[in-house]
Each structure stands twice: as structure tokens, then as C-alpha cells.
């Protein structure tokens, strides 16, 4: 089932967070779109705590939790995001590189003199 974000929906989210972005994925021939925003510093710290936890179940859910923090559409407060991840369980892993970039992860670093 395709999930598309209208320009109107994207613009509405941009009024709430100017850095909101439309994410478009092709999954098994279906187009899936989400609206995401960068995580806050506190959210990123929580994510890193899950990644570095001694509990494997927390490690496994870290990327999903970051997706919950960043997702604006589907709204993580409803079951829509959960249903999307139930349909595509690897979705958090697929979009992790993009969420990382939104959080500021980069390899483009220049060291001056």
C-alpha cells in the first residue's frame, strides 16, 4: 500500500518545524513517504543511551525510537507509524542514514591550518 505525503501536508509540518523534510522510499515496488524532522539534542542523547545500553533489547529498538522522535507524519502518537513499521520492519534501519544526517552526522569535515 503506497503512502504519499501531499505538498499541503508537508507545508503544514514546515510551519511547526522549518527543518521538516519529506522522505521518499521505494520498498518492494511501493512508494512510501514520511515527513521527518531532526531530533532534539535530548532525543539524540536518549537514542545514544539506547545504542550503548548493556541490554540487547534496547539496542535493537534504538533506531525505531529515533524514528519515533523524528517522525511528524505518520504521527507517532497514533498507531499509523507503528502499523507502517509492522508492515516494513526494517524501515528504521533503512532510513537511519538520513536521520543521522538530519542530526548532524557527516563525513564532510575540513581541517584548516
ZADREN-418886 format. One record per residue: residue in one letter; z, x, y of N, C-alpha, C, O, CB in turn; residue number from 1. Coordinates in steps of 0.001 Angstrom, whole numbers, plus 500000, padded with zeros to 6 digits. Last residue first. Glycine has a CB too. Layout:
+------+--------+--------+--------+--------+--------+--------+--------+--------+--------+--------+--------+--------+--------+--------+--------+------+
! resn !     nz !     nx !     ny !    caz !    cax !    cay !     cz !     cx !     cy !     oz !     ox !     oy !    cbz !    cbx !    cby ! resi !
+------+--------+--------+--------+--------+--------+--------+--------+--------+--------+--------+--------+--------+--------+--------+--------+------+
!    A !      Z !      X !      Y !      Z !      X !      Y !      Z !      X !      Y !      Z !      X !      Y !      Z !      X !      Y !  NUM !
...
+------+--------+--------+--------+--------+--------+--------+--------+--------+--------+--------+--------+--------+--------+--------+--------+------+
% end
This chain:
+------+--------+--------+--------+--------+--------+--------+--------+--------+--------+--------+--------+--------+--------+--------+--------+------+
! resn !     nz !     nx !     ny !    caz !    cax !    cay !     cz !     cx !     cy !     oz !     ox !     oy !    cbz !    cbx !    cby ! resi !
+------+--------+--------+--------+--------+--------+--------+--------+--------+--------+--------+--------+--------+--------+--------+--------+------+
!    X ! 508605 ! 544401 ! 525090 ! 509123 ! 545781 ! 525182 ! 510576 ! 545812 ! 525548 ! 511160 ! 546889 ! 525665 ! 508339 ! 546580 ! 526195 !  113 !
!    X ! 508857 ! 541421 ! 522993 ! 508375 ! 542237 ! 524115 ! 508979 ! 543626 ! 524092 ! 509754 ! 543979 ! 523203 ! 508694 ! 541560 ! 525443 !  112 !
!    X ! 507838 ! 539732 ! 520290 ! 508886 ! 540640 ! 520733 ! 508308 ! 541532 ! 521815 ! 507380 ! 542303 ! 521572 ! 509452 ! 541484 ! 519549 !  111 !
!    X ! 507126 ! 536448 ! 519559 ! 506627 ! 537669 ! 520171 ! 507808 ! 538484 ! 520670 ! 508669 ! 537976 ! 521387 ! 505641 ! 537356 ! 521327 !  110 !
!    X ! 506595 ! 534283 ! 516933 ! 507600 ! 534939 ! 517761 ! 507002 ! 536243 ! 518295 ! 506440 ! 537035 ! 517538 ! 508920 ! 535207 ! 516950 !  109 !
!    X ! 505892 ! 531933 ! 515057 ! 505179 ! 532489 ! 516201 ! 506171 ! 533052 ! 517205 ! 506538 ! 532401 ! 518183 ! 504286 ! 531422 ! 516863 !  108 !
!    X ! 507130 ! 530546 ! 513200 ! 506874 ! 531937 ! 512851 ! 506158 ! 532651 ! 513990 ! 505854 ! 533840 ! 513891 ! 506047 ! 532026 ! 511563 !  107 !
!    X ! 509723 ! 528123 ! 513709 ! 508415 ! 528695 ! 513998 ! 508323 ! 530119 ! 513468 ! 509335 ! 530803 ! 513314 ! 508137 ! 528669 ! 515503 !  106 !
!    X ! 511595 ! 525245 ! 514169 ! 511281 ! 526343 ! 513255 ! 509860 ! 526824 ! 513549 ! 508923 ! 526029 ! 513626 ! 511427 ! 525896 ! 511756 !  105 !
!    X ! 512195 ! 523038 ! 515710 ! 512058 ! 524322 ! 516377 ! 511792 ! 525497 ! 515456 ! 511765 ! 526639 ! 515913 ! 513271 ! 524592 ! 517149 !  104 !
!    X ! 512069 ! 520509 ! 514777 ! 513414 ! 521038 ! 515028 ! 513378 ! 522414 ! 515682 ! 514403 ! 522907 ! 516154 ! 514197 ! 521111 ! 513728 !  103 !
!    X ! 509373 ! 520265 ! 514320 ! 509971 ! 519448 ! 515385 ! 511362 ! 519959 ! 515763 ! 511780 ! 519856 ! 516916 ! 510056 ! 517977 ! 514945 !  102 !
!    X ! 509227 ! 521972 ! 512111 ! 508573 ! 522355 ! 513369 ! 509144 ! 521559 ! 514540 ! 509372 ! 522106 ! 515619 ! 507047 ! 522137 ! 513275 !  101 !
!    X ! 510633 ! 520386 ! 510242 ! 511138 ! 521708 ! 510624 ! 510533 ! 522189 ! 511936 ! 511234 ! 522748 ! 512779 ! 510849 ! 522719 ! 509525 !  100 !
!    X ! 508892 ! 518282 ! 509990 ! 510208 ! 518024 ! 510586 ! 510852 ! 519339 ! 511022 ! 511532 ! 519396 ! 512047 ! 511131 ! 517278 ! 509584 !   99 !
!    X ! 506808 ! 519685 ! 508726 ! 506590 ! 519074 ! 510036 ! 507916 ! 518780 ! 510725 ! 508048 ! 519008 ! 511927 ! 505768 ! 517786 ! 509899 !   98 !
!    X ! 507982 ! 520464 ! 506274 ! 507467 ! 521473 ! 507213 ! 507255 ! 520918 ! 508628 ! 507499 ! 521617 ! 509611 ! 506153 ! 522037 ! 506691 !   97 !
!    X ! 508740 ! 517847 ! 505145 ! 509735 ! 518807 ! 505609 ! 509141 ! 519847 ! 506565 ! 509750 ! 520102 ! 507603 ! 510368 ! 519504 ! 504421 !   96 !
!    X ! 506965 ! 516117 ! 504021 ! 506959 ! 516194 ! 505487 ! 507981 ! 517169 ! 506038 ! 508096 ! 517321 ! 507254 ! 507213 ! 514835 ! 506071 !   95 !
!    X ! 507372 ! 516507 ! 501280 ! 506031 ! 516641 ! 501847 ! 506065 ! 516822 ! 503358 ! 505282 ! 517593 ! 503912 ! 505193 ! 515428 ! 501496 !   94 !
!    X ! 510045 ! 515905 ! 500900 ! 509599 ! 517278 ! 500681 ! 508231 ! 517522 ! 501318 ! 507963 ! 518608 ! 501831 ! 509544 ! 517587 ! 499183 !   93 !
!    X ! 510053 ! 513121 ! 501431 ! 510849 ! 514036 ! 502262 ! 510435 ! 515501 ! 502103 ! 510470 ! 516259 ! 503072 ! 512319 ! 513891 ! 501919 !   92 !
!    X ! 508200 ! 512256 ! 499303 ! 507870 ! 512160 ! 500728 ! 508724 ! 513085 ! 501598 ! 508167 ! 513784 ! 502444 ! 508036 ! 510728 ! 501198 !   91 !
!    X ! 508691 ! 512075 ! 496647 ! 508540 ! 513430 ! 497195 ! 508212 ! 513422 ! 498687 ! 507971 ! 514478 ! 499270 ! 507450 ! 514177 ! 496439 !   90 !
!    X ! 508728 ! 509298 ! 496085 ! 509973 ! 510070 ! 496062 ! 509870 ! 511473 ! 496659 ! 510872 ! 512009 ! 497133 ! 510449 ! 510181 ! 494661 !   89 !
!    X ! 507346 ! 506697 ! 497141 ! 506869 ! 508084 ! 497180 ! 508088 ! 509020 ! 497218 ! 508448 ! 509492 ! 498297 ! 505928 ! 508328 ! 498427 !   88 !
!    X ! 508916 ! 504435 ! 496730 ! 507507 ! 504408 ! 496326 ! 506946 ! 505826 ! 496219 ! 506164 ! 506122 ! 495315 ! 506674 ! 503581 ! 497328 !   87 !
!    X ! 511307 ! 505260 ! 497826 ! 511291 ! 504829 ! 496425 ! 509863 ! 504844 ! 495884 ! 509626 ! 505214 ! 494734 ! 511905 ! 503416 ! 496281 !   86 !
!    X ! 510428 ! 505682 ! 500422 ! 510799 ! 506856 ! 499625 ! 510904 ! 506488 ! 498140 ! 510618 ! 507323 ! 497281 ! 512139 ! 507450 ! 500127 !   85 !
!    X ! 510032 ! 502994 ! 501116 ! 508918 ! 503928 ! 501191 ! 509205 ! 505174 ! 500350 ! 508323 ! 505665 ! 499646 ! 508642 ! 504319 ! 502653 !   84 !
!    X ! 512627 ! 502010 ! 500830 ! 511565 ! 501493 ! 499955 ! 510359 ! 502427 ! 499947 ! 509734 ! 502633 ! 498906 ! 511135 ! 500085 ! 500405 !   83 !
!    X ! 513884 ! 503422 ! 502911 ! 514328 ! 503615 ! 501533 ! 513251 ! 503147 ! 500549 ! 512993 ! 503815 ! 499548 ! 515648 ! 502858 ! 501281 !   82 !
!    X ! 512558 ! 502291 ! 505100 ! 512423 ! 503717 ! 504813 ! 512808 ! 504004 ! 503368 ! 512117 ! 504755 ! 502679 ! 513293 ! 504550 ! 505774 !   81 !
!    X ! 513363 ! 499531 ! 504836 ! 511957 ! 499927 ! 504832 ! 511761 ! 501404 ! 504495 ! 510892 ! 501741 ! 503691 ! 511338 ! 499630 ! 506178 !   80 !
!    X ! 515887 ! 498572 ! 505089 ! 515542 ! 499091 ! 503765 ! 514111 ! 499628 ! 503727 ! 513678 ! 500132 ! 502691 ! 515717 ! 497998 ! 502707 !   79 !
!    X ! 517073 ! 499841 ! 508266 ! 516626 ! 498767 ! 507383 ! 516301 ! 499381 ! 506026 ! 516432 ! 500592 ! 505846 ! 515380 ! 498011 ! 507979 !   78 !
!    X ! 517613 ! 502147 ! 509503 ! 518720 ! 501184 ! 509438 ! 518350 ! 499971 ! 508593 ! 519214 ! 499166 ! 508244 ! 519120 ! 500733 ! 510847 !   77 !
!    X ! 515306 ! 503613 ! 509714 ! 516213 ! 503949 ! 508613 ! 517397 ! 502991 ! 508490 ! 518109 ! 503015 ! 507487 ! 516727 ! 505352 ! 508791 !   76 !
!    X ! 512249 ! 502084 ! 510312 ! 513625 ! 502192 ! 510797 ! 514562 ! 502500 ! 509630 ! 514615 ! 501741 ! 508662 ! 514059 ! 500885 ! 511515 !   75 !
!    X ! 509305 ! 503963 ! 509600 ! 510165 ! 502813 ! 509430 ! 511607 ! 503116 ! 509838 ! 512094 ! 504240 ! 509720 ! 510116 ! 502344 ! 507994 !   74 !
!    X ! 510245 ! 505000 ! 512711 ! 509520 ! 503934 ! 512036 ! 508943 ! 504498 ! 510747 ! 508152 ! 505440 ! 510802 ! 508398 ! 503342 ! 512945 !   73 !
!    X ! 511883 ! 507091 ! 513121 ! 512003 ! 505986 ! 514063 ! 511296 ! 504753 ! 513490 ! 511693 ! 503617 ! 513748 ! 511408 ! 506374 ! 515451 !   72 !
!    X ! 513484 ! 509692 ! 511417 ! 512589 ! 508541 ! 511338 ! 512909 ! 507493 ! 512403 ! 514055 ! 507071 ! 512559 ! 512670 ! 507912 ! 509955 !   71 !
!    X ! 515460 ! 511666 ! 511505 ! 514273 ! 511790 ! 512361 ! 513391 ! 510546 ! 512406 ! 512624 ! 510373 ! 513354 ! 513453 ! 512941 ! 511898 !   70 !
!    X ! 517485 ! 510987 ! 509677 ! 517825 ! 511331 ! 511051 ! 516613 ! 511213 ! 511971 ! 516728 ! 510716 ! 513091 ! 518396 ! 512743 ! 511114 !   69 !
!    X ! 515922 ! 510653 ! 507362 ! 516671 ! 509518 ! 507910 ! 517024 ! 509778 ! 509374 ! 516880 ! 508891 ! 510216 ! 517956 ! 509260 ! 507082 !   68 !
!    X ! 515074 ! 513302 ! 507024 ! 514090 ! 512252 ! 507291 ! 514764 ! 511019 ! 507887 ! 514232 ! 510409 ! 508815 ! 513340 ! 511876 ! 506001 !   67 !
!    X ! 517539 ! 514456 ! 506419 ! 516842 ! 514871 ! 507637 ! 515777 ! 513846 ! 508016 ! 515595 ! 513551 ! 509197 ! 516203 ! 516262 ! 507451 !   66 !
!    X ! 517987 ! 513192 ! 503973 ! 518888 ! 512927 ! 505096 ! 518255 ! 513347 ! 506411 ! 518417 ! 512660 ! 507419 ! 520220 ! 513654 ! 504901 !   65 !
!    X ! 515934 ! 514339 ! 502467 ! 515933 ! 512897 ! 502697 ! 516819 ! 512564 ! 503897 ! 516445 ! 511748 ! 504739 ! 516417 ! 512138 ! 501434 !   64 !
!    X ! 516847 ! 516969 ! 502439 ! 515593 ! 516656 ! 503143 ! 515461 ! 515161 ! 503398 ! 514934 ! 514755 ! 504434 ! 514385 ! 517154 ! 502337 !   63 !
!    X ! 519273 ! 516638 ! 500919 ! 519266 ! 517163 ! 502289 ! 517996 ! 516795 ! 503055 ! 518071 ! 516353 ! 504201 ! 519421 ! 518673 ! 502263 !   62 !
!    X ! 519601 ! 515927 ! 498287 ! 519400 ! 514858 ! 499261 ! 519262 ! 515328 ! 500695 ! 519147 ! 514505 ! 501603 ! 520520 ! 513907 ! 499179 !   61 !
!    X ! 520056 ! 518319 ! 496948 ! 518891 ! 517521 ! 496587 ! 518594 ! 516442 ! 497628 ! 517432 ! 516083 ! 497822 ! 519101 ! 516883 ! 495224 !   60 !
!    X ! 522511 ! 519139 ! 498002 ! 521302 ! 519930 ! 498248 ! 520057 ! 519081 ! 498037 ! 519124 ! 519115 ! 498839 ! 521264 ! 521165 ! 497328 !   59 !
!    X ! 524140 ! 517195 ! 496887 ! 523981 ! 517227 ! 498335 ! 522753 ! 518035 ! 498712 ! 522027 ! 517667 ! 499636 ! 525230 ! 517810 ! 499004 !   58 !
!    X ! 523999 ! 517840 ! 494204 ! 523524 ! 516508 ! 494622 ! 523354 ! 516432 ! 496137 ! 522509 ! 515680 ! 496623 ! 524503 ! 515415 ! 494151 !   57 !
!    X ! 525188 ! 520411 ! 494083 ! 523731 ! 520249 ! 493896 ! 523205 ! 518895 ! 494365 ! 522086 ! 518809 ! 494870 ! 523380 ! 520433 ! 492436 !   56 !
!    X ! 527506 ! 521668 ! 496264 ! 527260 ! 520510 ! 495409 ! 525751 ! 520270 ! 495279 ! 525099 ! 519956 ! 496274 ! 527967 ! 519248 ! 495978 !   55 !
!    X ! 527857 ! 523569 ! 498127 ! 528027 ! 524006 ! 496742 ! 527710 ! 522884 ! 495752 ! 527652 ! 523117 ! 494545 ! 529453 ! 524507 ! 496520 !   54 !
!    X ! 525496 ! 523417 ! 500851 ! 526629 ! 522899 ! 500098 ! 526665 ! 523481 ! 498680 ! 525631 ! 523838 ! 498115 ! 526568 ! 521369 ! 500041 !   53 !
!    X ! 523322 ! 523999 ! 502400 ! 524185 ! 525110 ! 501993 ! 525411 ! 524681 ! 501185 ! 526268 ! 525508 ! 500874 ! 524638 ! 525859 ! 503208 !   52 !
!    X ! 522224 ! 521493 ! 502897 ! 521412 ! 522517 ! 502233 ! 522299 ! 523612 ! 501658 ! 522054 ! 524098 ! 500554 ! 520391 ! 523121 ! 503213 !   51 !
!    X ! 524331 ! 520300 ! 504309 ! 523933 ! 519765 ! 503004 ! 523133 ! 520797 ! 502214 ! 523335 ! 520960 ! 501010 ! 523108 ! 518478 ! 503179 !   50 !
!    X ! 524310 ! 521894 ! 506602 ! 525525 ! 521845 ! 505785 ! 525210 ! 521299 ! 504391 ! 525759 ! 521780 ! 503400 ! 526607 ! 520975 ! 506471 !   49 !
!    X ! 521798 ! 521275 ! 507615 ! 522034 ! 522629 ! 507105 ! 523302 ! 522682 ! 506249 ! 523360 ! 523435 ! 505277 ! 522141 ! 523629 ! 508272 !   48 !
!    X ! 522331 ! 518590 ! 508420 ! 521305 ! 518883 ! 507422 ! 521560 ! 520255 ! 506790 ! 521540 ! 520384 ! 505566 ! 519895 ! 518835 ! 508060 !   47 !
!    X ! 524241 ! 519048 ! 510408 ! 524605 ! 518280 ! 509211 ! 523620 ! 518552 ! 508084 ! 524018 ! 518725 ! 506932 ! 524650 ! 516770 ! 509524 !   46 !
!    X ! 522611 ! 520439 ! 512223 ! 523782 ! 521108 ! 511646 ! 524234 ! 520379 ! 510380 ! 524574 ! 521021 ! 509387 ! 524940 ! 521170 ! 512676 !   45 !
!    X ! 520866 ! 518395 ! 512886 ! 520346 ! 519578 ! 512194 ! 521488 ! 520374 ! 511552 ! 521333 ! 520917 ! 510459 ! 519554 ! 520474 ! 513175 !   44 !
!    X ! 522602 ! 516656 ! 514202 ! 521928 ! 516218 ! 512972 ! 521409 ! 517416 ! 512188 ! 521503 ! 517446 ! 510961 ! 520767 ! 515256 ! 513300 !   43 !
!    X ! 523308 ! 518243 ! 516412 ! 524335 ! 517810 ! 515461 ! 523713 ! 517369 ! 514134 ! 524241 ! 517678 ! 513066 ! 525164 ! 516663 ! 516058 !   42 !
!    X ! 520814 ! 518466 ! 517703 ! 521496 ! 519668 ! 517203 ! 522527 ! 519284 ! 516144 ! 522612 ! 519927 ! 515098 ! 522179 ! 520439 ! 518365 !   41 !
!    X ! 518607 ! 515879 ! 516469 ! 519525 ! 516443 ! 517470 ! 520155 ! 517702 ! 516878 ! 520033 ! 517959 ! 515680 ! 520634 ! 515398 ! 517892 !   40 !
!    X ! 515225 ! 516187 ! 515282 ! 516655 ! 515912 ! 515071 ! 517460 ! 516469 ! 516247 ! 517037 ! 517408 ! 516922 ! 517153 ! 516534 ! 513721 !   39 !
!    X ! 512343 ! 514709 ! 516874 ! 513116 ! 515882 ! 516464 ! 514570 ! 515493 ! 516200 ! 515088 ! 514569 ! 516827 ! 513042 ! 516988 ! 517543 !   38 !
!    X ! 510967 ! 511766 ! 515270 ! 511423 ! 512477 ! 516462 ! 512165 ! 513723 ! 515991 ! 512575 ! 513793 ! 514833 ! 512342 ! 511567 ! 517371 !   37 !
!    X ! 508259 ! 509824 ! 513931 ! 509437 ! 510674 ! 513810 ! 509741 ! 511322 ! 515155 ! 508891 ! 511407 ! 516041 ! 509229 ! 511752 ! 512719 !   36 !
!    X ! 506694 ! 507243 ! 512375 ! 506995 ! 507783 ! 513694 ! 508298 ! 508548 ! 513539 ! 509305 ! 508008 ! 513081 ! 507099 ! 506648 ! 514804 !   35 !
!    X ! 504215 ! 507359 ! 509782 ! 505592 ! 507206 ! 510226 ! 505648 ! 507643 ! 511682 ! 504750 ! 508335 ! 512164 ! 506586 ! 508038 ! 509336 !   34 !
!    X ! 501754 ! 506196 ! 507516 ! 502119 ! 506711 ! 508828 ! 503576 ! 506400 ! 509129 ! 504095 ! 505338 ! 508784 ! 501211 ! 506123 ! 509913 !   33 !
!    X ! 499559 ! 506738 ! 504902 ! 500932 ! 506365 ! 505231 ! 501257 ! 507003 ! 506573 ! 501064 ! 508205 ! 506757 ! 501950 ! 506821 ! 504112 !   32 !
!    X ! 496799 ! 505831 ! 503046 ! 497252 ! 506388 ! 504313 ! 498630 ! 505818 ! 504630 ! 498844 ! 504605 ! 504628 ! 496241 ! 506079 ! 505458 !   31 !
!    X ! 496046 ! 506741 ! 499692 ! 496584 ! 505766 ! 500650 ! 497030 ! 506478 ! 501915 ! 497568 ! 507584 ! 501866 ! 497764 ! 504975 ! 500034 !   30 !
!    X ! 495338 ! 508691 ! 497895 ! 494288 ! 507849 ! 498458 ! 494762 ! 506805 ! 499453 ! 493950 ! 506059 ! 499999 ! 493580 ! 507172 ! 497369 !   29 !
!    X ! 497828 ! 509937 ! 497427 ! 497086 ! 509295 ! 496336 ! 496077 ! 508284 ! 496880 ! 495978 ! 507162 ! 496383 ! 498056 ! 508600 ! 495362 !   28 !
!    X ! 498423 ! 509957 ! 500688 ! 499149 ! 510055 ! 499418 ! 498393 ! 509249 ! 498380 ! 498332 ! 508022 ! 498454 ! 500625 ! 509548 ! 499556 !   27 !
!    X ! 498103 ! 511419 ! 503667 ! 497269 ! 510809 ! 502632 ! 497994 ! 511036 ! 501315 ! 498158 ! 512175 ! 500877 ! 495798 ! 511418 ! 502610 !   26 !
!    X ! 499922 ! 510795 ! 506676 ! 499792 ! 511461 ! 505379 ! 498798 ! 510700 ! 504515 ! 498672 ! 509481 ! 504624 ! 501167 ! 511566 ! 504666 !   25 !
!    X ! 500840 ! 511270 ! 509971 ! 499890 ! 510605 ! 509079 ! 499735 ! 511438 ! 507814 ! 499453 ! 512635 ! 507874 ! 498512 ! 510398 ! 509777 !   24 !
!    X ! 503160 ! 510614 ! 512406 ! 502901 ! 511476 ! 511252 ! 501987 ! 510711 ! 510304 ! 502330 ! 509608 ! 509878 ! 504240 ! 511907 ! 510535 !   23 !
!    X ! 503536 ! 510548 ! 515821 ! 503004 ! 509813 ! 514671 ! 502686 ! 510846 ! 513583 ! 502010 ! 511841 ! 513846 ! 501715 ! 508961 ! 515061 !   22 !
!    X ! 506550 ! 511388 ! 517569 ! 505213 ! 511728 ! 517080 ! 504832 ! 510826 ! 515919 ! 505682 ! 510396 ! 515139 ! 505146 ! 513206 ! 516652 !   21 !
!    X ! 508640 ! 511661 ! 520416 ! 508267 ! 510926 ! 519206 ! 506808 ! 511239 ! 518858 ! 505952 ! 511341 ! 519737 ! 508473 ! 509386 ! 519400 !   20 !
!    X ! 509549 ! 512736 ! 522751 ! 509008 ! 513662 ! 521756 ! 508665 ! 512987 ! 520431 ! 508424 ! 513667 ! 519433 ! 509993 ! 514770 ! 521510 !   19 !
!    X ! 510695 ! 510722 ! 524213 ! 509393 ! 511217 ! 524659 ! 508746 ! 512160 ! 523644 ! 507532 ! 512361 ! 523672 ! 509541 ! 511927 ! 525990 !   18 !
!    X ! 512162 ! 508004 ! 522990 ! 512219 ! 509452 ! 522819 ! 510831 ! 510004 ! 523113 ! 509895 ! 509777 ! 522346 ! 512699 ! 509848 ! 521372 !   17 !
!    X ! 511672 ! 505475 ! 524009 ! 513030 ! 505792 ! 523554 ! 513233 ! 507294 ! 523392 ! 514328 ! 507807 ! 523623 ! 513325 ! 505086 ! 522232 !   16 !
!    X ! 509012 ! 505522 ! 524528 ! 509890 ! 505158 ! 525646 ! 511349 ! 505464 ! 525297 ! 512167 ! 505687 ! 526189 ! 509726 ! 503656 ! 526002 !   15 !
!    X ! 507998 ! 506075 ! 522041 ! 507968 ! 507159 ! 523027 ! 508799 ! 506814 ! 524262 ! 509246 ! 507715 ! 524973 ! 506523 ! 507462 ! 523438 !   14 !
!    X ! 508158 ! 503582 ! 520848 ! 509082 ! 504629 ! 520399 ! 509129 ! 505793 ! 521390 ! 510172 ! 506425 ! 521561 ! 508671 ! 505140 ! 519010 !   13 !
!    X ! 506037 ! 502369 ! 522221 ! 507385 ! 501811 ! 522322 ! 508424 ! 502867 ! 521923 ! 509448 ! 503019 ! 522589 ! 507520 ! 500549 ! 521428 !   12 !
!    X ! 503890 ! 503913 ! 521293 ! 504263 ! 503962 ! 522717 ! 505662 ! 503407 ! 522949 ! 506398 ! 503924 ! 523789 ! 503251 ! 503180 ! 523561 !   11 !
!    X ! 503852 ! 503097 ! 518592 ! 504108 ! 504494 ! 518937 ! 504569 ! 504605 ! 520390 ! 505533 ! 505313 ! 520683 ! 502843 ! 505351 ! 518706 !   10 !
!    X ! 503191 ! 500376 ! 518900 ! 504466 ! 500748 ! 518279 ! 504834 ! 502191 ! 518639 ! 505989 ! 502477 ! 518955 ! 504391 ! 500581 ! 516739 !    9 !
!    X ! 500640 ! 500674 ! 520040 ! 501695 ! 499952 ! 520766 ! 503079 ! 500330 ! 520216 ! 504015 ! 500570 ! 520979 ! 501473 ! 498415 ! 520661 !    8 !
!    X ! 499227 ! 501884 ! 518022 ! 499451 ! 502626 ! 519264 ! 500571 ! 501989 ! 520075 ! 501355 ! 502685 ! 520718 ! 498160 ! 502687 ! 520099 !    7 !
!    X ! 500794 ! 501238 ! 514804 ! 499893 ! 500894 ! 515905 ! 500202 ! 501766 ! 517123 ! 501297 ! 502316 ! 517242 ! 500019 ! 499390 ! 516267 !    6 !
!    X ! 500813 ! 502795 ! 511752 ! 501577 ! 502630 ! 512989 ! 500580 ! 502317 ! 514097 ! 499621 ! 503064 ! 514297 ! 502433 ! 503917 ! 513328 !    5 !
!    X ! 500532 ! 501682 ! 508348 ! 499958 ! 502229 ! 509570 ! 500841 ! 501913 ! 510767 ! 501530 ! 500893 ! 510794 ! 498547 ! 501682 ! 509793 !    4 !
!    X ! 500473 ! 502068 ! 505036 ! 501439 ! 501776 ! 506095 ! 500934 ! 502476 ! 507338 ! 500901 ! 503705 ! 507397 ! 502905 ! 502242 ! 505717 !    3 !
!    X ! 499001 ! 500754 ! 502080 ! 498904 ! 501546 ! 503304 ! 499963 ! 501092 ! 504303 ! 500297 ! 499911 ! 504401 ! 497491 ! 501431 ! 503923 !    2 !
!    X ! 500000 ! 500848 ! 498819 ! 500000 ! 500000 ! 500000 ! 500000 ! 500892 ! 501244 ! 500912 ! 501699 ! 501428 ! 501229 ! 499036 ! 499999 !    1 !
+------+--------+--------+--------+--------+--------+--------+--------+--------+--------+--------+--------+--------+--------+--------+--------+------+
% end
